[in-house]
Amino acid sequence: MEEFYEPGKALSGPLRKEIIEMYKEGFSVTEISNDVRATCRGVNKIINHYAHHGTVFPICHGGSEADVVTEDVLHCIELMKLQRPSIYARKIENRLLLKGICDSDKLS
């Protein structure tokens, strides 16, 4: 086989497919990892992922939208940090709530 695992990089689609094909042919995880020069753990993860999801490609789980800080909130935070650089984030959150600058559902 021409492709090999490069540490720190994701395995390519064809290499993932080759791992599954070798597994289906009865090769052990150790034999596959030696052949593709990947770790046994990485090979095992691909096999388990395939068994669970039916695909060799990573599943995108989505995510939440990024929170956007408004200009007035940012300005208040900057002022608090200028007045007291060592202020804790929790104190900033509490002050924003007490002053009515932010709603509690906007703070994490």
Secondary structure, 3 states (H helix, E strand, C coil): CCCCCCCCCCCCHHHHHHHHHHHHCCCCHHHHHHHHCCCHHHHHHHHHHHHHHCCCCCCCCCCCCCCCCCHHHHHHHHHHHHHCCCCCHHHHHHHHHHCCCCCHHHCC
